[in-house]
Amino acid sequence: MCGRWLESQRGVNLPSPQITRRTLLALTAGAFAWPARLSAAPLPRIAVIDWAMLETALAIGVVPVAATELIQFRQIAIEPEVPQTVADLGLRGAPNMELLRILAPDLILSSSFYEYRRAAFERVAPVFSATVYQVGTPPFDPARDAMLALGRKLGLEAAAQNYIAATEAEIESLRQRVKNRIHRPVLLISIGDISHFRAFGGDSMFGDVLGRIGLTNAWKGTTSYSATAPVGIEALANIPQADIVVIGPVPPEAREILPRSPIWNALPAVSEGRVAMLDAIDHFGGLPAARRFVRLLGQAGSFLADPNG
């Protein structure tokens, strides 16, 4: 959906023949719902469909009773950490509606990506939906607004404001660090396989934050929501002056083979040590993804440093 490369394949442990599927769901719901009630008694019980909204809720101190694709979230988004008490609703595009009904949340957090399912969600609970990613629109401000709106709705506006302030402070800190660097443009890419990449533009969270820290995005082509369609890796040779920041996750095969690729090694940025490989970040994340990007970029390597320092 709109550039999401990775859809989870979740393993399922089959119950014994004596346990029905409905019984298993009920047991699962009970196991996960009780700790959530204890940890968030004053708050509504929340289920989350969209990952950016899951990041947002966790960042302001809300532990949901359920969320989607938690195996992949813990591998790709990584933070904020999701407690083991949170039930997994399955795929974002096709959540387990039976389990959602059994859990009976008071509120469902969604986004414009899943608006086509809103009517089904509303038969379970009221929906809070935010639009963070739109074609051609930098998403940092919408993500900030979504956090503020959710904070107000849950009585956690101070927590939201504090998180926003901390995020903006980290951006400003990195802006000060890089202001004296050689101002080469920066290519923000994700690797699809050993032959293809995607470039992140200004309507990605990474491209938006890059501009906020005072660096220029080298990619001038079109993007849709976050990044281009896959482009041949040889196209990177057309922007030889650009530093390259690779945003994970990188497929295991590409991670193994790319360092031996003649095309990759012939790129000026590679041969001159102007490539940073970042760990995985949610490509469609909220402010926590922006904050993680800033931190990882700040640790990325010598090309961010003051050449006279």
FITIBA-429030 format. One line per 5 residues: number of its first residue (from 1); for each residue x, y, z of C-alpha. Coordinates in nm, 4 decimals, padded with zeros to 6 digits. Each point is the difference from the previous one (the first is absolute). Layout:
<banus>
NUM> X Y Z  ...
</banus>
This chain:
<banus>
1> 00.0000 00.0000 00.0000  00.1455 00.3357 -00.1209  00.3577 -00.1100 00.0073  -00.0091 -00.2368 00.2933  00.2576 -00.2577 -00.1032
6> -00.0251 -00.2430 00.2844  -00.3161 -00.1911 00.0868  00.0313 -00.2430 00.2837  -00.0272 -00.3758 -00.0235  -00.0979 -00.0978 00.3525
11> 00.0485 -00.3517 00.1274  -00.3000 -00.1435 00.1839  00.0213 -00.2778 00.2569  -00.2932 -00.2319 -00.0549  -00.2111 -00.0823 00.3062
16> -00.0548 -00.3561 00.1056  -00.3053 -00.1711 -00.1518  -00.1865 00.0334 00.3318  00.0123 00.3816 -00.0052  -00.2289 00.1824 -00.2418
21> 00.1108 00.3093 -00.1825  -00.2568 00.2131 00.1843  00.1187 -00.1342 00.3363  00.3602 00.0770 -00.0894  -00.0913 00.3568 -00.0957
26> -00.1896 00.0487 00.3228  00.2894 -00.1292 00.2071  00.2401 00.2244 -00.1898  -00.2218 00.3020 00.0532  -00.0255 -00.0644 00.3715
31> 00.3721 -00.0467 00.0400  00.0818 00.3278 -00.1711  -00.2856 00.2178 00.1228  00.0589 -00.0349 00.3754  00.3555 00.1461 00.0131
36> -00.1109 00.2862 -00.2249  -00.2786 00.0885 00.2447  00.2484 00.0018 00.2868  00.2595 00.2151 -00.1774  -00.2360 00.2581 -00.1464
41> -00.3016 00.0086 00.2307  -00.0868 00.3713 -00.0501  00.0295 -00.0230 -00.3782  -00.2298 -00.1516 -00.2595  00.0987 -00.3451 -00.1230
46> 00.1525 00.0579 -00.3411  00.0626 -00.2173 -00.3050  00.2335 00.1291 -00.2724  -00.0016 -00.0804 -00.3712  00.2558 00.2475 -00.1383
51> 00.3672 -00.0189 00.0990  00.0521 00.3765 00.0116  -00.2887 00.0226 00.2448  00.1393 -00.2921 00.1994  00.3312 00.1882 00.0316
56> -00.1896 00.3131 00.0963  -00.2096 -00.1666 00.2700  00.2975 -00.1762 00.1566  00.2079 00.3188 -00.0098  -00.2502 00.1846 00.2199
61> -00.0323 -00.2868 00.2440  -00.3016 -00.1944 -00.1278  00.0313 -00.3786 -00.0134  -00.2692 -00.1377 -00.2318  -00.1801 -00.3275 00.0564
66> 00.0671 -00.0994 -00.3603  00.1832 00.1099 -00.3145  00.0882 -00.1370 -00.3420  00.3053 -00.1849 -00.1353  00.1954 00.0135 00.3226
71> 00.2620 -00.2511 -00.1130  00.0934 00.2274 -00.2901  -00.0408 00.3178 00.2038  00.2562 -00.1198 00.2526  00.2415 -00.0789 -00.2851
76> -00.0546 00.3089 -00.2157  -00.1347 00.2886 00.2084  00.1779 -00.1356 00.3099  -00.0956 00.2927 00.2225  -00.1857 00.0923 00.2089
81> 00.0120 -00.3463 00.1511  -00.3266 -00.1926 -00.0067  -00.0743 -00.1865 00.3255  -00.0651 -00.3724 -00.0309  -00.3457 00.0581 00.1497
86> -00.1216 00.1471 -00.3301  -00.2024 -00.2433 -00.2133  00.0910 -00.0364 -00.3680  -00.2905 00.0659 -00.2363  00.1816 -00.1259 -00.3091
91> 00.0444 00.1890 -00.3258  -00.0563 00.3749 -00.0126  -00.2014 -00.0333 -00.3193  -00.2064 -00.2927 00.1301  -00.0095 00.0009 00.3803
96> -00.1683 -00.2802 00.1902  -00.3456 00.1490 00.0495  -00.1211 -00.2910 00.2140  00.2800 00.0532 00.2500  -00.0587 00.3759 -00.0146
101> -00.3661 -00.0510 00.0907  00.0902 -00.2354 00.2858  00.2495 00.2526 00.1396  -00.2710 00.2692 -00.0249  00.2243 00.3089 00.0125
106> -00.1444 00.3388 00.0869  00.1871 00.1713 -00.2856  00.1724 -00.1069 -00.3228  00.2934 00.1981 -00.1374  00.0301 -00.0027 -00.3769
111> 00.1165 00.2224 -00.2857  -00.0983 00.1059 -00.3497  00.1750 -00.3124 -00.1353  -00.2807 -00.2110 00.1463  -00.2956 00.2311 -00.0547
116> -00.1605 -00.2628 -00.2228  -00.0436 -00.2159 00.3125  -00.1318 00.2737 00.2254  -00.3634 -00.1153 -00.0108  00.1024 -00.3485 00.1162
121> 00.2103 00.1429 00.2820  -00.2796 00.2303 00.1123  -00.2259 -00.3008 00.0529  00.2443 -00.0965 00.2753  00.0952 00.3368 00.1525
126> 00.0388 00.3700 -00.0843  00.2925 00.0721 -00.2333  00.2695 00.2658 00.0380  00.1610 00.0391 -00.3415  00.2882 00.2272 -00.0964
131> 00.1354 00.0956 -00.3404  00.3780 00.0211 00.0174  00.1089 -00.1037 -00.3495  -00.1336 00.1762 -00.3089  00.1531 00.0269 -00.3454
136> 00.2200 00.3096 -00.0169  -00.0496 00.0987 00.3651  00.2890 -00.0117 00.2507  -00.1271 -00.2231 00.2845  00.1797 00.1338 00.3080
141> -00.2586 00.2672 00.0805  -00.2980 -00.2339 -00.0571  00.1680 -00.2588 00.2257  00.0515 00.2664 00.2676  -00.3627 00.1107 -00.0343
146> -00.1176 -00.3619 00.0269  00.1957 -00.0436 00.3224  -00.1446 00.3181 00.1454  -00.3532 -00.0959 -00.1003  00.0335 -00.3473 00.1508
151> 00.1500 00.1480 00.3155  -00.2937 00.2363 00.0379  -00.2506 -00.2790 -00.0580  00.1587 -00.2203 00.2661  00.0789 00.2731 00.2510
156> 00.3724 -00.0342 -00.0711  00.0643 00.3318 -00.1719  00.2974 00.0807 00.2254  00.1656 -00.3309 -00.0890  -00.0546 00.0716 -00.3689
161> 00.1411 00.3514 00.0287  00.3034 -00.1276 00.1889  00.0714 -00.2652 -00.2620  -00.0345 00.2518 -00.2827  00.2322 00.2438 00.1758
166> 00.2603 -00.2719 00.0566  -00.0180 -00.1059 -00.3650  00.0415 00.3567 -00.1248  00.2910 00.0508 00.2402  00.1777 -00.3057 -00.1410
171> -00.0523 00.1281 -00.3534  00.1431 00.3395 00.0970  00.2963 -00.1644 00.1712  00.0898 -00.1943 -00.3143  -00.0588 00.3120 -00.2091
176> 00.2658 00.1774 00.2041  00.2382 -00.2950 -00.0343  -00.0179 -00.0166 -00.3789  -00.0163 00.3695 -00.0883  00.3739 00.0190 -00.0667
181> 00.0313 -00.3222 -00.1965  00.0731 00.0001 -00.3715  -00.3497 00.0493 -00.1339  -00.0224 -00.2795 -00.2485  -00.3572 -00.1060 -00.0737
186> -00.1177 -00.3202 00.1627  -00.1765 -00.2922 -00.1649  -00.2363 -00.1813 00.2361  -00.0665 -00.3474 -00.1346  -00.1248 -00.3434 00.0933
191> 00.1395 -00.3095 -00.1679  -00.2506 -00.2320 -00.1629  00.2459 -00.2568 -00.1318  00.3563 00.0008 -00.1311  -00.1136 00.1755 -00.3191
196> -00.2652 00.2478 00.1138  -00.0551 00.2804 00.2485  -00.2711 00.2487 00.0883  00.0669 00.3656 00.0745  -00.1848 00.1910 00.2705
201> -00.1307 00.3425 -00.0948  -00.1338 00.2964 00.1912  -00.3333 -00.1688 00.0678  00.1756 -00.2685 00.2028  00.0703 00.0434 00.3697
206> 00.3716 -00.0415 -00.0686  00.0062 00.2590 -00.2784  -00.1974 00.2475 00.2094  00.2327 -00.0400 00.2985  00.3089 00.0220 -00.2232
211> -00.1081 00.3489 -00.1035  -00.0714 00.0964 00.3594  00.3576 -00.0772 00.0966  00.1247 00.2163 -00.2863  00.1083 -00.2629 -00.2524
216> -00.1048 -00.0144 -00.3647  -00.1775 -00.3009 -00.1452  00.1834 -00.1037 -00.3168  -00.3025 -00.1785 -00.1434  -00.1921 00.2329 -00.2313
221> -00.2268 -00.2576 -00.1578  -00.3618 -00.0618 00.0881  -00.1097 -00.2056 00.2983  -00.3326 -00.1335 00.1237  -00.0684 00.0296 00.3738
226> 00.3550 -00.0904 00.0900  00.2209 -00.1289 -00.2776  00.0461 -00.0729 -00.3679  -00.0798 -00.3218 -00.1723  00.3026 -00.2299 -00.0129
231> 00.2879 00.1474 -00.2004  00.3045 -00.1821 -00.1353  00.2993 00.0321 00.2300  00.2069 00.1362 -00.2895  -00.2094 00.3191 00.0116
236> 00.1941 00.1008 00.3121  00.2966 00.0699 -00.2287  -00.1953 00.2943 -00.1452  00.0343 00.1877 00.3306  00.3709 -00.0547 00.0758
241> 00.0290 00.2995 00.2334  -00.2662 -00.1286 00.2410  00.0633 -00.1744 00.3286  -00.2148 -00.3118 00.0398  -00.2024 -00.0951 00.3064
246> -00.1466 -00.3508 -00.0167  -00.3011 -00.0388 00.2279  -00.0658 -00.3540 00.1174  -00.1216 -00.2603 -00.0025  00.2269 -00.1361 -00.2733
251> -00.0981 -00.3430 -00.1331  00.2470 -00.2635 00.1246  00.1087 -00.1006 -00.3514  00.0727 00.3599 -00.0967  00.1850 00.0621 00.3266
256> 00.2232 -00.2961 -00.0773  00.0581 00.0546 -00.3718  -00.0056 00.3797 -00.0415  00.3471 00.0583 00.1507  00.1401 -00.2224 -00.2772
261> -00.1972 00.1629 -00.2828  00.2258 00.1685 -00.2618  -00.2733 00.2547 -00.0788  -00.0484 00.0914 00.3657  00.3733 00.0258 00.0694
266> 00.0547 00.2181 -00.3053  -00.2314 00.2705 00.1366  00.2003 00.3057 00.1168  -00.1851 00.0154 00.3322  00.0894 -00.3622 00.0685
271> 00.3644 00.0184 -00.1054  00.0471 00.3238 00.1973  -00.1661 -00.1275 00.3176  -00.3010 00.2306 -00.0261  -00.2649 -00.2643 00.0704
276> -00.1865 -00.0457 00.3271  -00.1928 -00.3197 00.0694  -00.2780 00.0611 00.2515  -00.1829 -00.2695 00.1917  -00.3661 -00.0650 -00.0712
281> -00.2506 00.2848 00.0394  -00.3716 -00.0028 -00.0783  -00.0279 00.1622 -00.3443  -00.3544 00.1117 00.0811  00.0558 00.0906 00.3630
286> -00.1034 00.2895 00.2197  00.2136 00.2273 00.2171  00.1757 -00.2955 00.1668  00.1258 -00.1070 -00.3440  00.1169 00.3557 -00.0642
291> 00.1805 00.0046 00.3328  00.1634 -00.3375 -00.0647  00.1143 00.1222 -00.3425  00.1605 00.3097 00.1539  00.1819 -00.2063 00.2599
296> 00.1276 -00.2614 -00.2450  00.1018 00.2635 -00.2534  00.1912 00.1819 00.2718  00.1968 -00.3202 00.0604  00.0443 -00.0716 -00.3695
301> 00.3623 00.0791 -00.0692  00.2712 00.2434 -00.0854  -00.1768 00.1608 -00.2943  -00.2291 00.1834 00.2457  00.2909 00.1555 00.1855
306> 00.1548 00.3447 -00.0334  00.2832 -00.0413 -00.2534  00.2013 00.2568 00.1939  -00.0714 -00.1556 00.3403
</banus>
